[in-house]
Amino acid sequence: MSPSSRLPRVALPLAAAALLVPAATACSSGGPDGSGASGGEQRLKVAMAFPPAQAMSPYGDDAVTLSRLAVVEGLTSLDKNGDAQPALATAWKRDGDLAWTFTLRKAAFQDGTQLDATAVVRSLAAAQKASPKPRVLSDSTLTATAEGADTVRVTTKAADPLLPQRLANPSLAILSAAAYKDGGKSGDKVNPAGHATGPFTLATVNGAVSATLERNDTYWGEKAKAPGIDVKFVADGTARANALRTKSVDIAEYVPISQASLLGDNLVHEFPTARTNGLSLNTARGVFADPAMRAAAREAIDSKSLADGVYEGRADTAQGLLGPGVRWAADLRTAPTGRAEAATPAEVAKTKEIVLATYTNRPELPEVATVVQQQLEKRGFTVKQVVRDYAQMEADALGGKFDAFIQARNTLLDTADPLSYLASDFTCDGSFNISQLCAKPVDAAVSQAASLADTEARHRAEMTAEAAVLGADALVPLVHERFIQGYDDARVEGVALDPMERTLITAGTRIG
């Protein structure tokens, strides 16, 4: 997640209440009975957990929402193993250490203009210039040039063996010229509505409350089976579960664990993820600028009680930054290096009050914060909690205004390899460095990993970086999540259960 400019927000209770009201927009199609049926088809009703934080700009977390709703596409996509597959590019080849050439398919944007090399160059240049820079570019600099109408050459300042995977990131989506008010020269003021290439077109966005999507009938691939999607943004997890239970929505994103057993197996779909929930400690200022205090906080945490209690056994105890969802990590893991000796409870008791923050959009996190607060207080810390909607606290978290911040982070989200996660979250120049960490051993290991084309060698370097981060106690892993998506498998088809979280709705998603 990345910092963003802020728009006026709608209070969450209103958003939650709005979920229970049947969607009705000027852009919606539906039968006279209001069922949403049209010509034997039915619109999808979806409850999403996170409201737009940047007016659906692709340069922050809204890019993931656009991808999960099948609006945007990049040059490549990822398969279930994280390997790059064709999307807007049909083929690619490496040309030396620093360059790749991509061949484009015949495709049209949702506004009717044609995909060509100029459009790709414009989109990638705008993403590179965006401020703040998208996380996926925190450890790489791209330069794209057109070589004919359907060929693009992408060069990097340093060797980037992950470039095909990197270009699958939703923040590097390809948009038409009309998406950019200034032609893409500044890297901001980008509007994907009607200007992307996916099977669904973003038609309207009603602030933090709702959005309407329509089928893209000129899509280059399989046409969407649903005529459109009516989306409600609802941070309240219980409200999402209740809407699913009462059939006010067809699909509910991120069902709370507390609601899973109440909904029943036909509505609950649990699957493993690469998400680690962690306690980021501010290494730059305040109480946790002292390594001994960070070590004391780490010793205070009981991961098993969180997994068994808050998560009711639907999470794995913390193993490191990279949990069971990253299958190769356990075999290559090494012990944390350079850890400080923990401060005693008496020493901790003399410190000033710390501010522990988290967000409401993932319903377990406030409960996790309460348990973590109790564990820290048992160690001697005095703790104040701050709990708000994520969009209201993202900038403060990135600005280092909290002493400790609990977040859920998918370690494979950016490139299907943890390299980008390590670079953005823990290096001196990282764009999502909530812990404010700047440590030479971490930067060196990440830099070494970035230069390695051999997969196992790169993974070993990444685990060296993990050991250094854990040794600095910049982040205390809490648990490794399992995801729960909600839909009735007897009537809803084609929902994607993606451990990397990029896909939820597909062209094949429909009411059966």
Beta strands, then each sheet from edge to edge (+ up, - down):
strand 1: 37-38
strand 2: 41-42
strand 3: 44-48
strand 4: 76-78
strand 5: 84-86
strand 6: 89-95
strand 7: 99-104
strand 8: 142-146
strand 9: 151-156
strand 10: 200-206
strand 11: 210-215
strand 12: 228-233
strand 13: 251-252
strand 14: 268-281
strand 15: 315-317
strand 16: 354-359
strand 17: 383-388
strand 18: 404-410
strand 19: 475-487
strand 20: 492-493
strand 21: 510-511
sheet 1: 1+ 2-
sheet 2: 10+ 11- 12+ 3+ 13+ 19- 14+ 18- 16- 17-
sheet 3: 10+ 11- 12+ 3+ 13+ 19- 15+
sheet 4: 4+ 5-
sheet 5: 6+ 7- 9+ 8-
sheet 6: 20+ 21-
end
